[in-house]
Amino acid sequence: MAAEAERTLATPVIDRAEEDKVLLADWHDGFRGVADECEAIRRELAGEIG
């Protein structure tokens, strides 16, 4: 999710699709606040799984 938000932010505003705008709105409204925690959980699980 974070990578997709970063990709979208790298796209010029004029070239962003409506879906990109929705993604960024959702990112800023909610997910961004827990992104670091999700990444830490992903790293922990990756160590156990693979």
N, C-alpha and C positions, 0 to 999 in steps of 0.2 A: 504494500500500500504506500509506504514511504517512497519507494523508488518510482512508483507511478506518479505520485504528487510532484516529486522532483523533476521528472520528465515533463510533466505538464507545465510546471513553472518555467522550464527552459524554453518552452514554446512561446513565441511572441503572442501577446494578448489578442491581436487581430486574427491570428491563425487558429485560435482555440475553438474547438467544437463545443456545443452546448453541454455535452457529457463531461468535458474537461472542466467547465465552469462549475458544474454540480459537484464533481469530485473535489475541487479546491474548496468550495463552500463547506462541504462535509468535513474535509480535512481540517479546516480552520475552526469549525464549530465543535468538533468532538474528538476525532481520532488523534490529532496532534498532541493532545495532552497525555495520552497513554502510549504514544509511539515508543518511547524509550523503554517502558515496562514491557511492552510486547516484544521488542527486540531482545531484551534480556532473557525473556522466557524462551524465545526462539533459539538463542545461543545455548541455553541450558539444555533444551530438548535435543538439539543437534548433537551435543556431546554425548548424550545417552543413547541416541538412536544410531548415529552414524559417526 
